[in-house]
Amino acid sequence: MPAIAQSPNLPILQEINSGLPNICGSEAEINAAANSNEPVFLPTTNLRLENIQAGFACALHMHQPTIPAGANGELISNLQNMFEHPNQGDNHNAGVFAWCYSRMGEFIPQLIAEGCNPRIMLDYSGNLLWGLRQMGRDDIFDNLKRITCDPQYQPHVEWLGTMWSHAVIPSTPIPDIKLQIQAWQHHFAAIFGIDALKRVKGFSPPEMHFPNHPDTLYEYIKALKECGYRWLMVQEHSVENPDGSGLSQDQKYIPNRLVARNCHGETISITALIKTQGSDTKLVGQMQPYYEAKGRNKQQIGNITIPSLVTQIADGENGGVMMNEFPSAFVKAWHENREQGGGKSGVVGLNGTEYLEIIEAAGVNPEDYPVCQGINQHKIWHLVDPDNATPEKVESAIAQLKQTDHNFHMDGASWTNDLSWVKGYENVLEPMNLLSAAFHKKYDPLVQQDAAVTKQFEYQQALLYNLLLQTSCFRYWGQGTWTDYARELYNRGAALMK
């Protein structure tokens, strides 16, 4: 396996020798870096608040699952499997997919050289990063490192954190939410360095899937904050105002304060940037956020006037639009933007953290952002007095609502609301929960006694299978081959827990 470029202050663990991805073992170092409070974009941004009418922020989500489909059942990337079986399904797209993972490393320098002021946010799953490393695709990493670490390009590119193995949060066992988040941070830092990790302040949940159960949402936000994240991208229809109404049109284009209350009545909050409705890759593929921003005006938060921000994310490689139409649309939008104020006035491209830092440096207080909460939560708190909440009262209210309200559910919400991540997938979810419980039963007491246990090969291997089984693809792509993969991962993981 090719050696990973090593950050001077982050041990590489046994990755080079063991073939395992760097997903644990440096918790203290990672936590210290991730919780850095230094401004990320403010010292380098070439944008000024007074010159901006509206902004647009585009994110690209990239993922390939890890599957037990190598020559002897080895763990490999689905992308590698596509290359090895080009005549099956849409596997002929493997080469285009690989280019999609790399091409921002070409587009951003090209646009800057042409006098444009581009911005892009990137969300790559840990599965994908590991798979590219297994395949020896240093060409892709070199392109990504260029725009991530080179001071000339870094101010234009923002990486978003995510769950390492593309686990959808509502059905991820609560104790594993933080392990997934930390695993991604370990992996990213091992590739791009500690300084690059310090700049990762926004979080992009797989499938935009948002937990609305009070305890899961509370623990999710708690884990995000403990891991140093300042903001979260949220799908507009997965949240509501405290009175249960949907977000107003203007509210979708400014930061919100997402508040979670658990079954004990405790509250926690984080800043949310709202992804407007729609999962169609055409929205980003045709640069719709840029054209929509042209119709948005400034808004007021407290005593400060700020630009509206149109925020959108799409798969970066999936579908004909992203594979074929996006490159020319991306370049065209930035060229047009250059001709209207040099990309620095009027309607401008912004990244999420850059936007928040600019408006908060001008005096905006995050406590003044409009408040939102998980969808359906107002129904619970209508039945349960938040000041006297108990787990029993909340669960009783949830059970009552499920009986009487056909619109009520606690399955969360995502950009695929026509598809359940829970119903019909008990044959994946039950083993997933069993493996997680076995992992924590075996290792939690050991880690509590000695934090260095997370550096051990046995722990790293057990954690890997626990996280891999939670990959959403084993449900998203239906029963059959993919649920068989899940069963195989469970069997291997369970053998390690004995």
Buried (B, 14 or more C-beta within 10 A) or exposed (E): EEEBBBBEEBBBBBBBEEEBBBBBBBBEBBBEBBEBEEBBBBEEBEBEBEEBBBBBBBBBBBBBBBBBBBEEEEBBBBBBBBBBEEEEEEBEBBEBBBBBBBBBBBBBBEBBEEEBBBBBBBBBBBBBBBBBBBBEBBEBBEBBBBBBBEEEBBBBBBBBBBBBBBBBBBBBBBBBBBBBBBBBBBBBBBBBBBBBBBBBBBBBBBBBBBBBBBBBBBBBBBBBBBBBBBBBBBBBBBBBBEEBEBBEEEBBBBBBBBBBBBBEBEEBBBBBBBBBBBBBBBBBBBBBBBBBBEEBEEBEBEEBBBBBBBBBBBBBBBBEBBBEBBBEBBBEBBBBBBEEBBBBBBBBBBBBBBBBBBBBEBEBEBEBBBBBBBBBBBBBBEEBEBEEBEEEBBBEBBEBBEEEEEEBBBBBBBBBBEEBBBEEBEBBBEBBBBBBBBBBEBBEEBBEEEEEBBBBEEBBBBBBBBBBBBBBBBBBBEEEEBBEBBBBBBEBBBEBBE
